[in-house]
């Protein structure tokens, strides 16, 4: 006969708790991975779009403007 006994319920709760914790750890790892990769992409994007001014050494985005915002020099 199938009966609910206190130790069985405790064991069931414990198994659910362990599975839940393992799932949370995996989710955290995935989140960290995604954050790292997305920040890498952002760095690459900004690196590609930034241009150093030959006159004053200021970095600015080529996509936004073609002349330096600091000294007005065209590169
Ligand atoms: Zn400049």
PDB file of the backbone (N, CA, C, O) and the ligand in Angstrom, with CONECT records:
HET     ZN  A 101       1
ATOM      1  N   UNK A   1       0.849  -1.211   0.000  1.00  0.00           N
ATOM      2  CA  UNK A   1       0.000   0.000   0.000  1.00  0.00           C
ATOM      3  C   UNK A   1       0.879   1.253   0.000  1.00  0.00           C
ATOM      4  O   UNK A   1       1.930   1.302   0.639  1.00  0.00           O
ATOM      5  N   UNK A   2       0.418   2.250  -0.728  1.00  0.00           N
ATOM      6  CA  UNK A   2       1.135   3.511  -0.797  1.00  0.00           C
ATOM      7  C   UNK A   2       0.673   4.431   0.318  1.00  0.00           C
ATOM      8  O   UNK A   2      -0.479   4.864   0.368  1.00  0.00           O
ATOM      9  N   UNK A   3       1.607   4.713   1.204  1.00  0.00           N
ATOM     10  CA  UNK A   3       1.237   5.584   2.313  1.00  0.00           C
ATOM     11  C   UNK A   3       2.194   6.748   2.453  1.00  0.00           C
ATOM     12  O   UNK A   3       3.393   6.625   2.200  1.00  0.00           O
ATOM     13  N   UNK A   4       1.650   7.868   2.857  1.00  0.00           N
ATOM     14  CA  UNK A   4       2.486   9.028   3.099  1.00  0.00           C
ATOM     15  C   UNK A   4       3.065   8.945   4.502  1.00  0.00           C
ATOM     16  O   UNK A   4       2.345   8.987   5.500  1.00  0.00           O
ATOM     17  N   UNK A   5       4.370   8.828   4.546  1.00  0.00           N
ATOM     18  CA  UNK A   5       5.015   8.857   5.854  1.00  0.00           C
ATOM     19  C   UNK A   5       5.890  10.109   5.929  1.00  0.00           C
ATOM     20  O   UNK A   5       6.330  10.638   4.908  1.00  0.00           O
ATOM     21  N   UNK A   6       6.122  10.551   7.103  1.00  0.00           N
ATOM     22  CA  UNK A   6       6.856  11.806   7.301  1.00  0.00           C
ATOM     23  C   UNK A   6       8.247  11.771   6.659  1.00  0.00           C
ATOM     24  O   UNK A   6       8.616  12.732   5.984  1.00  0.00           O
ATOM     25  N   UNK A   7       9.044  10.689   6.841  1.00  0.00           N
ATOM     26  CA  UNK A   7      10.365  10.651   6.200  1.00  0.00           C
ATOM     27  C   UNK A   7      10.297  10.730   4.685  1.00  0.00           C
ATOM     28  O   UNK A   7      11.173  11.338   4.069  1.00  0.00           O
ATOM     29  N   UNK A   8       9.277  10.131   4.060  1.00  0.00           N
ATOM     30  CA  UNK A   8       9.143  10.188   2.601  1.00  0.00           C
ATOM     31  C   UNK A   8       8.909  11.616   2.127  1.00  0.00           C
ATOM     32  O   UNK A   8       9.480  12.054   1.128  1.00  0.00           O
ATOM     33  N   UNK A   9       8.069  12.329   2.849  1.00  0.00           N
ATOM     34  CA  UNK A   9       7.772  13.722   2.480  1.00  0.00           C
ATOM     35  C   UNK A   9       9.024  14.586   2.635  1.00  0.00           C
ATOM     36  O   UNK A   9       9.314  15.430   1.787  1.00  0.00           O
ATOM     37  N   UNK A  10       9.755  14.369   3.717  1.00  0.00           N
ATOM     38  CA  UNK A  10      11.002  15.108   3.951  1.00  0.00           C
ATOM     39  C   UNK A  10      11.992  14.832   2.813  1.00  0.00           C
ATOM     40  O   UNK A  10      12.631  15.750   2.298  1.00  0.00           O
ATOM     41  N   UNK A  11      12.108  13.551   2.427  1.00  0.00           N
ATOM     42  CA  UNK A  11      13.018  13.175   1.354  1.00  0.00           C
ATOM     43  C   UNK A  11      12.608  13.839   0.045  1.00  0.00           C
ATOM     44  O   UNK A  11      13.458  14.331  -0.698  1.00  0.00           O
ATOM     45  N   UNK A  12      11.298  13.852  -0.240  1.00  0.00           N
ATOM     46  CA  UNK A  12      10.780  14.466  -1.462  1.00  0.00           C
ATOM     47  C   UNK A  12      11.095  15.959  -1.484  1.00  0.00           C
ATOM     48  O   UNK A  12      11.556  16.483  -2.498  1.00  0.00           O
ATOM     49  N   UNK A  13      10.849  16.646  -0.367  1.00  0.00           N
ATOM     50  CA  UNK A  13      11.127  18.083  -0.264  1.00  0.00           C
ATOM     51  C   UNK A  13      12.617  18.340  -0.449  1.00  0.00           C
ATOM     52  O   UNK A  13      13.017  19.307  -1.098  1.00  0.00           O
ATOM     53  N   UNK A  14      13.437  17.454   0.134  1.00  0.00           N
ATOM     54  CA  UNK A  14      14.888  17.615   0.033  1.00  0.00           C
ATOM     55  C   UNK A  14      15.346  17.481  -1.422  1.00  0.00           C
ATOM     56  O   UNK A  14      16.180  18.260  -1.884  1.00  0.00           O
ATOM     57  N   UNK A  15      14.796  16.480  -2.154  1.00  0.00           N
ATOM     58  CA  UNK A  15      15.168  16.267  -3.556  1.00  0.00           C
ATOM     59  C   UNK A  15      14.757  17.484  -4.397  1.00  0.00           C
ATOM     60  O   UNK A  15      15.524  17.952  -5.239  1.00  0.00           O
ATOM     61  N   UNK A  16      13.533  17.991  -4.158  1.00  0.00           N
ATOM     62  CA  UNK A  16      13.069  19.167  -4.902  1.00  0.00           C
ATOM     63  C   UNK A  16      13.977  20.357  -4.621  1.00  0.00           C
ATOM     64  O   UNK A  16      14.306  21.122  -5.528  1.00  0.00           O
ATOM     65  N   UNK A  17      14.382  20.511  -3.359  1.00  0.00           N
ATOM     66  CA  UNK A  17      15.250  21.629  -2.963  1.00  0.00           C
ATOM     67  C   UNK A  17      16.604  21.539  -3.679  1.00  0.00           C
ATOM     68  O   UNK A  17      17.116  22.537  -4.187  1.00  0.00           O
ATOM     69  N   UNK A  18      17.181  20.312  -3.712  1.00  0.00           N
ATOM     70  CA  UNK A  18      18.487  20.119  -4.354  1.00  0.00           C
ATOM     71  C   UNK A  18      18.390  20.427  -5.858  1.00  0.00           C
ATOM     72  O   UNK A  18      19.240  21.122  -6.416  1.00  0.00           O
ATOM     73  N   UNK A  19      17.335  19.895  -6.502  1.00  0.00           N
ATOM     74  CA  UNK A  19      17.157  20.138  -7.942  1.00  0.00           C
ATOM     75  C   UNK A  19      17.004  21.627  -8.210  1.00  0.00           C
ATOM     76  O   UNK A  19      17.549  22.157  -9.179  1.00  0.00           O
ATOM     77  N   UNK A  20      16.248  22.299  -7.329  1.00  0.00           N
ATOM     78  CA  UNK A  20      16.007  23.743  -7.495  1.00  0.00           C
ATOM     79  C   UNK A  20      17.328  24.525  -7.364  1.00  0.00           C
ATOM     80  O   UNK A  20      17.585  25.452  -8.132  1.00  0.00           O
ATOM     81  N   UNK A  21      18.164  24.137  -6.376  1.00  0.00           N
ATOM     82  CA  UNK A  21      19.446  24.811  -6.177  1.00  0.00           C
ATOM     83  C   UNK A  21      20.370  24.612  -7.374  1.00  0.00           C
ATOM     84  O   UNK A  21      21.022  25.551  -7.832  1.00  0.00           O
ATOM     85  N   UNK A  22      20.419  23.349  -7.886  1.00  0.00           N
ATOM     86  CA  UNK A  22      21.261  23.058  -9.051  1.00  0.00           C
ATOM     87  C   UNK A  22      20.794  23.888 -10.238  1.00  0.00           C
ATOM     88  O   UNK A  22      21.609  24.452 -10.968  1.00  0.00           O
ATOM     89  N   UNK A  23      19.473  23.961 -10.432  1.00  0.00           N
ATOM     90  CA  UNK A  23      18.909  24.741 -11.526  1.00  0.00           C
ATOM     91  C   UNK A  23      19.289  26.208 -11.389  1.00  0.00           C
ATOM     92  O   UNK A  23      19.617  26.859 -12.381  1.00  0.00           O
ATOM     93  N   UNK A  24      19.247  26.741 -10.150  1.00  0.00           N
ATOM     94  CA  UNK A  24      19.587  28.145  -9.910  1.00  0.00           C
ATOM     95  C   UNK A  24      21.050  28.415 -10.233  1.00  0.00           C
ATOM     96  O   UNK A  24      21.382  29.455 -10.802  1.00  0.00           O
ATOM     97  N   UNK A  25      21.937  27.468  -9.865  1.00  0.00           N
ATOM     98  CA  UNK A  25      23.369  27.645 -10.140  1.00  0.00           C
ATOM     99  C   UNK A  25      23.612  27.684 -11.650  1.00  0.00           C
ATOM    100  O   UNK A  25      24.385  28.503 -12.147  1.00  0.00           O
ATOM    101  N   UNK A  26      22.934  26.778 -12.371  1.00  0.00           N
ATOM    102  CA  UNK A  26      23.097  26.755 -13.828  1.00  0.00           C
ATOM    103  C   UNK A  26      22.589  28.050 -14.451  1.00  0.00           C
ATOM    104  O   UNK A  26      23.197  28.585 -15.378  1.00  0.00           O
ATOM    105  N   UNK A  27      21.472  28.548 -13.933  1.00  0.00           N
ATOM    106  CA  UNK A  27      20.891  29.785 -14.453  1.00  0.00           C
ATOM    107  C   UNK A  27      21.840  30.956 -14.220  1.00  0.00           C
ATOM    108  O   UNK A  27      22.016  31.805 -15.093  1.00  0.00           O
ATOM    109  N   UNK A  28      22.459  30.996 -13.020  1.00  0.00           N
ATOM    110  CA  UNK A  28      23.406  32.057 -12.694  1.00  0.00           C
ATOM    111  C   UNK A  28      24.598  32.022 -13.642  1.00  0.00           C
ATOM    112  O   UNK A  28      25.044  33.059 -14.133  1.00  0.00           O
ATOM    113  N   UNK A  29      25.121  30.790 -13.901  1.00  0.00           N
ATOM    114  CA  UNK A  29      26.269  30.636 -14.793  1.00  0.00           C
ATOM    115  C   UNK A  29      25.928  31.125 -16.198  1.00  0.00           C
ATOM    116  O   UNK A  29      26.717  31.819 -16.839  1.00  0.00           O
ATOM    117  N   UNK A  30      24.731  30.747 -16.665  1.00  0.00           N
ATOM    118  CA  UNK A  30      24.304  31.184 -17.992  1.00  0.00           C
ATOM    119  C   UNK A  30      24.176  32.697 -18.061  1.00  0.00           C
ATOM    120  O   UNK A  30      24.556  33.316 -19.055  1.00  0.00           O
ATOM    121  N   UNK A  31      23.630  33.299 -16.984  1.00  0.00           N
ATOM    122  CA  UNK A  31      23.477  34.752 -16.947  1.00  0.00           C
ATOM    123  C   UNK A  31      24.839  35.424 -17.009  1.00  0.00           C
ATOM    124  O   UNK A  31      25.026  36.395 -17.742  1.00  0.00           O
ATOM    125  N   UNK A  32      25.802  34.900 -16.227  1.00  0.00           N
ATOM    126  CA  UNK A  32      27.146  35.468 -16.230  1.00  0.00           C
ATOM    127  C   UNK A  32      27.768  35.370 -17.611  1.00  0.00           C
ATOM    128  O   UNK A  32      28.390  36.315 -18.098  1.00  0.00           O
ATOM    129  N   UNK A  33      27.590  34.200 -18.243  1.00  0.00           N
ATOM    130  CA  UNK A  33      28.124  33.982 -19.590  1.00  0.00           C
ATOM    131  C   UNK A  33      27.535  34.988 -20.562  1.00  0.00           C
ATOM    132  O   UNK A  33      28.253  35.597 -21.354  1.00  0.00           O
ATOM    133  N   UNK A  34      26.210  35.157 -20.492  1.00  0.00           N
ATOM    134  CA  UNK A  34      25.534  36.085 -21.396  1.00  0.00           C
ATOM    135  C   UNK A  34      26.004  37.514 -21.155  1.00  0.00           C
ATOM    136  O   UNK A  34      26.232  38.262 -22.105  1.00  0.00           O
ATOM    137  N   UNK A  35      26.151  37.898 -19.880  1.00  0.00           N
ATOM    138  CA  UNK A  35      26.611  39.247 -19.567  1.00  0.00           C
ATOM    139  C   UNK A  35      28.014  39.477 -20.103  1.00  0.00           C
ATOM    140  O   UNK A  35      28.303  40.532 -20.669  1.00  0.00           O
ATOM    141  N   UNK A  36      28.890  38.488 -19.924  1.00  0.00           N
ATOM    142  CA  UNK A  36      30.261  38.619 -20.391  1.00  0.00           C
ATOM    143  C   UNK A  36      30.308  38.762 -21.901  1.00  0.00           C
ATOM    144  O   UNK A  36      31.007  39.627 -22.426  1.00  0.00           O
ATOM    145  N   UNK A  37      29.553  37.900 -22.609  1.00  0.00           N
ATOM    146  CA  UNK A  37      29.598  37.932 -24.067  1.00  0.00           C
ATOM    147  C   UNK A  37      28.984  39.218 -24.595  1.00  0.00           C
ATOM    148  O   UNK A  37      29.475  39.783 -25.572  1.00  0.00           O
ATOM    149  N   UNK A  38      27.897  39.694 -23.948  1.00  0.00           N
ATOM    150  CA  UNK A  38      27.255  40.910 -24.441  1.00  0.00           C
ATOM    151  C   UNK A  38      28.147  42.120 -24.188  1.00  0.00           C
ATOM    152  O   UNK A  38      28.191  43.037 -25.009  1.00  0.00           O
ATOM    153  N   UNK A  39      28.875  42.134 -23.037  1.00  0.00           N
ATOM    154  CA  UNK A  39      29.764  43.256 -22.772  1.00  0.00           C
ATOM    155  C   UNK A  39      30.946  43.217 -23.741  1.00  0.00           C
ATOM    156  O   UNK A  39      31.449  44.261 -24.156  1.00  0.00           O
ATOM    157  N   UNK A  40      31.387  42.006 -24.097  1.00  0.00           N
ATOM    158  CA  UNK A  40      32.455  41.886 -25.087  1.00  0.00           C
ATOM    159  C   UNK A  40      32.021  42.470 -26.414  1.00  0.00           C
ATOM    160  O   UNK A  40      32.770  43.201 -27.063  1.00  0.00           O
ATOM    161  N   UNK A  41      30.782  42.136 -26.818  1.00  0.00           N
ATOM    162  CA  UNK A  41      30.273  42.663 -28.081  1.00  0.00           C
ATOM    163  C   UNK A  41      30.202  44.180 -28.038  1.00  0.00           C
ATOM    164  O   UNK A  41      30.546  44.855 -29.008  1.00  0.00           O
ATOM    165  N   UNK A  42      29.745  44.721 -26.889  1.00  0.00           N
ATOM    166  CA  UNK A  42      29.632  46.170 -26.766  1.00  0.00           C
ATOM    167  C   UNK A  42      31.014  46.817 -26.870  1.00  0.00           C
ATOM    168  O   UNK A  42      31.179  47.845 -27.526  1.00  0.00           O
ATOM    169  N   UNK A  43      32.022  46.191 -26.204  1.00  0.00           N
ATOM    170  CA  UNK A  43      33.373  46.739 -26.285  1.00  0.00           C
ATOM    171  C   UNK A  43      33.893  46.721 -27.710  1.00  0.00           C
ATOM    172  O   UNK A  43      34.521  47.675 -28.169  1.00  0.00           O
ATOM    173  N   UNK A  44      33.622  45.612 -28.410  1.00  0.00           N
ATOM    174  CA  UNK A  44      34.070  45.516 -29.795  1.00  0.00           C
ATOM    175  C   UNK A  44      33.403  46.574 -30.657  1.00  0.00           C
ATOM    176  O   UNK A  44      34.042  47.193 -31.508  1.00  0.00           O
ATOM    177  N   UNK A  45      32.106  46.775 -30.428  1.00  0.00           N
ATOM    178  CA  UNK A  45      31.376  47.770 -31.203  1.00  0.00           C
ATOM    179  C   UNK A  45      31.957  49.165 -30.984  1.00  0.00           C
ATOM    180  O   UNK A  45      32.180  49.914 -31.935  1.00  0.00           O
ATOM    181  N   UNK A  46      32.202  49.506 -29.697  1.00  0.00           N
ATOM    182  CA  UNK A  46      32.706  50.839 -29.413  1.00  0.00           C
ATOM    183  C   UNK A  46      34.131  50.977 -29.930  1.00  0.00           C
ATOM    184  O   UNK A  46      34.546  52.059 -30.348  1.00  0.00           O
ATOM    185  N   UNK A  47      34.874  49.882 -29.900  1.00  0.00           N
ATOM    186  CA  UNK A  47      36.248  49.942 -30.397  1.00  0.00           C
ATOM    187  C   UNK A  47      36.259  50.217 -31.904  1.00  0.00           C
ATOM    188  O   UNK A  47      37.075  50.989 -32.407  1.00  0.00           O
ATOM    189  N   UNK A  48      35.328  49.562 -32.610  1.00  0.00           N
ATOM    190  CA  UNK A  48      35.285  49.728 -34.058  1.00  0.00           C
ATOM    191  C   UNK A  48      34.850  51.132 -34.459  1.00  0.00           C
ATOM    192  O   UNK A  48      35.334  51.694 -35.443  1.00  0.00           O
ATOM    193  N   UNK A  49      33.915  51.694 -33.667  1.00  0.00           N
ATOM    194  CA  UNK A  49      33.340  52.971 -34.087  1.00  0.00           C
ATOM    195  C   UNK A  49      34.161  54.159 -33.593  1.00  0.00           C
ATOM    196  O   UNK A  49      34.003  55.267 -34.106  1.00  0.00           O
ATOM    197  N   UNK A  50      35.047  53.949 -32.591  1.00  0.00           N
ATOM    198  CA  UNK A  50      35.824  55.064 -32.063  1.00  0.00           C
ATOM    199  C   UNK A  50      37.069  55.313 -32.915  1.00  0.00           C
ATOM    200  O   UNK A  50      37.754  54.390 -33.353  1.00  0.00           O
ATOM    201  N   UNK A  51      37.325  56.594 -33.125  1.00  0.00           N
ATOM    202  CA  UNK A  51      38.487  56.986 -33.912  1.00  0.00           C
ATOM    203  C   UNK A  51      39.286  57.995 -33.104  1.00  0.00           C
ATOM    204  O   UNK A  51      38.721  58.883 -32.465  1.00  0.00           O
ATOM    205  N   UNK A  52      40.608  57.853 -33.138  1.00  0.00           N
ATOM    206  CA  UNK A  52      41.445  58.791 -32.400  1.00  0.00           C
ATOM    207  C   UNK A  52      41.762  60.000 -33.276  1.00  0.00           C
ATOM    208  O   UNK A  52      42.130  59.866 -34.443  1.00  0.00           O
ATOM    209  N   UNK A  53      41.611  61.171 -32.688  1.00  0.00           N
ATOM    210  CA  UNK A  53      41.932  62.405 -33.408  1.00  0.00           C
ATOM    211  C   UNK A  53      43.453  62.541 -33.515  1.00  0.00           C
ATOM    212  O   UNK A  53      44.180  62.416 -32.529  1.00  0.00           O
ATOM    213  N   UNK A  54      43.907  62.800 -34.742  1.00  0.00           N
ATOM    214  CA  UNK A  54      45.358  62.921 -34.947  1.00  0.00           C
ATOM    215  C   UNK A  54      45.897  64.223 -34.387  1.00  0.00           C
ATOM    216  O   UNK A  54      47.096  64.352 -34.137  1.00  0.00           O
ATOM    217  N   UNK A  55      45.015  65.183 -34.191  1.00  0.00           N
ATOM    218  CA  UNK A  55      45.449  66.501 -33.733  1.00  0.00           C
ATOM    219  C   UNK A  55      45.543  66.575 -32.208  1.00  0.00           C
ATOM    220  O   UNK A  55      46.559  67.020 -31.674  1.00  0.00           O
ATOM    221  N   UNK A  56      44.481  66.140 -31.496  1.00  0.00           N
ATOM    222  CA  UNK A  56      44.457  66.307 -30.040  1.00  0.00           C
ATOM    223  C   UNK A  56      44.420  64.974 -29.303  1.00  0.00           C
ATOM    224  O   UNK A  56      44.549  64.962 -28.079  1.00  0.00           O
ATOM    225  N   UNK A  57      44.249  63.849 -29.997  1.00  0.00           N
ATOM    226  CA  UNK A  57      44.248  62.541 -29.352  1.00  0.00           C
ATOM    227  C   UNK A  57      42.930  62.174 -28.718  1.00  0.00           C
ATOM    228  O   UNK A  57      42.858  61.179 -27.996  1.00  0.00           O
ATOM    229  N   UNK A  58      41.889  62.936 -28.959  1.00  0.00           N
ATOM    230  CA  UNK A  58      40.565  62.636 -28.400  1.00  0.00           C
ATOM    231  C   UNK A  58      39.917  61.503 -29.198  1.00  0.00           C
ATOM    232  O   UNK A  58      40.059  61.426 -30.418  1.00  0.00           O
ATOM    233  N   UNK A  59      39.195  60.620 -28.479  1.00  0.00           N
ATOM    234  CA  UNK A  59      38.482  59.526 -29.145  1.00  0.00           C
ATOM    235  C   UNK A  59      37.029  59.928 -29.366  1.00  0.00           C
ATOM    236  O   UNK A  59      36.363  60.414 -28.452  1.00  0.00           O
ATOM    237  N   UNK A  60      36.550  59.721 -30.579  1.00  0.00           N
ATOM    238  CA  UNK A  60      35.150  60.038 -30.862  1.00  0.00           C
ATOM    239  C   UNK A  60      34.602  59.039 -31.865  1.00  0.00           C
ATOM    240  O   UNK A  60      35.349  58.314 -32.522  1.00  0.00           O
ATOM    241  N   UNK A  61      33.270  59.017 -31.969  1.00  0.00           N
ATOM    242  CA  UNK A  61      32.599  58.045 -32.830  1.00  0.00           C
ATOM    243  C   UNK A  61      32.529  58.561 -34.262  1.00  0.00           C
ATOM    244  O   UNK A  61      32.105  59.688 -34.517  1.00  0.00           O
ATOM    245  N   UNK A  62      32.954  57.712 -35.182  1.00  0.00           N
ATOM    246  CA  UNK A  62      32.890  58.075 -36.595  1.00  0.00           C
ATOM    247  C   UNK A  62      31.451  58.067 -37.102  1.00  0.00           C
ATOM    248  O   UNK A  62      31.120  58.775 -38.053  1.00  0.00           O
ATOM    249  N   UNK A  63      30.587  57.254 -36.458  1.00  0.00           N
ATOM    250  CA  UNK A  63      29.199  57.141 -36.921  1.00  0.00           C
ATOM    251  C   UNK A  63      28.427  58.412 -36.615  1.00  0.00           C
ATOM    252  O   UNK A  63      27.513  58.782 -37.352  1.00  0.00           O
ATOM    253  N   UNK A  64      28.796  59.089 -35.517  1.00  0.00           N
ATOM    254  CA  UNK A  64      28.032  60.273 -35.115  1.00  0.00           C
ATOM    255  C   UNK A  64      28.510  61.521 -35.852  1.00  0.00           C
ATOM    256  O   UNK A  64      27.696  62.333 -36.291  1.00  0.00           O
ATOM    257  N   UNK A  65      29.806  61.672 -35.988  1.00  0.00           N
ATOM    258  CA  UNK A  65      30.339  62.874 -36.634  1.00  0.00           C
ATOM    259  C   UNK A  65      31.661  62.545 -37.315  1.00  0.00           C
ATOM    260  O   UNK A  65      32.359  61.610 -36.922  1.00  0.00           O
ATOM    261  N   UNK A  66      31.989  63.307 -38.322  1.00  0.00           N
ATOM    262  CA  UNK A  66      33.224  63.048 -39.064  1.00  0.00           C
ATOM    263  C   UNK A  66      34.334  64.003 -38.674  1.00  0.00           C
ATOM    264  O   UNK A  66      35.467  63.852 -39.130  1.00  0.00           O
ATOM    265  N   UNK A  67      34.022  65.004 -37.822  1.00  0.00           N
ATOM    266  CA  UNK A  67      35.067  65.911 -37.347  1.00  0.00           C
ATOM    267  C   UNK A  67      35.186  65.782 -35.838  1.00  0.00           C
ATOM    268  O   UNK A  67      34.223  65.418 -35.162  1.00  0.00           O
ATOM    269  N   UNK A  68      36.363  66.078 -35.312  1.00  0.00           N
ATOM    270  CA  UNK A  68      36.619  65.947 -33.877  1.00  0.00           C
ATOM    271  C   UNK A  68      35.779  66.958 -33.104  1.00  0.00           C
ATOM    272  O   UNK A  68      35.781  68.141 -33.447  1.00  0.00           O
ATOM    273  N   UNK A  69      35.063  66.522 -32.072  1.00  0.00           N
ATOM    274  CA  UNK A  69      34.232  67.449 -31.290  1.00  0.00           C
ATOM    275  C   UNK A  69      35.047  68.351 -30.372  1.00  0.00           C
ATOM    276  O   UNK A  69      34.527  69.345 -29.864  1.00  0.00           O
ATOM    277  N   UNK A  70      36.329  68.017 -30.150  1.00  0.00           N
ATOM    278  CA  UNK A  70      37.158  68.805 -29.220  1.00  0.00           C
ATOM    279  C   UNK A  70      37.845  69.945 -29.961  1.00  0.00           C
ATOM    280  O   UNK A  70      37.745  71.103 -29.556  1.00  0.00           O
ATOM    281  N   UNK A  71      38.547  69.616 -31.055  1.00  0.00           N
ATOM    282  CA  UNK A  71      39.310  70.641 -31.757  1.00  0.00           C
ATOM    283  C   UNK A  71      38.740  70.950 -33.131  1.00  0.00           C
ATOM    284  O   UNK A  71      39.203  71.892 -33.774  1.00  0.00           O
ATOM    285  N   UNK A  72      37.748  70.193 -33.612  1.00  0.00           N
ATOM    286  CA  UNK A  72      37.131  70.477 -34.900  1.00  0.00           C
ATOM    287  C   UNK A  72      37.976  70.061 -36.074  1.00  0.00           C
ATOM    288  O   UNK A  72      37.721  70.478 -37.204  1.00  0.00           O
ATOM    289  N   UNK A  73      38.985  69.240 -35.824  1.00  0.00           N
ATOM    290  CA  UNK A  73      39.881  68.782 -36.900  1.00  0.00           C
ATOM    291  C   UNK A  73      39.259  67.612 -37.630  1.00  0.00           C
ATOM    292  O   UNK A  73      38.720  66.702 -37.000  1.00  0.00           O
ATOM    293  N   UNK A  74      39.325  67.625 -38.951  1.00  0.00           N
ATOM    294  CA  UNK A  74      38.805  66.511 -39.754  1.00  0.00           C
ATOM    295  C   UNK A  74      39.918  65.507 -39.988  1.00  0.00           C
ATOM    296  O   UNK A  74      41.005  65.867 -40.440  1.00  0.00           O
ATOM    297  N   UNK A  75      39.640  64.223 -39.673  1.00  0.00           N
ATOM    298  CA  UNK A  75      40.654  63.173 -39.874  1.00  0.00           C
ATOM    299  C   UNK A  75      40.449  62.470 -41.197  1.00  0.00           C
ATOM    300  O   UNK A  75      41.205  61.560 -41.536  1.00  0.00           O
TER     301      UNK A  75
HETATM  302 ZN    ZN A 101      40.774  66.670 -32.053  1.00  0.00          ZN
END
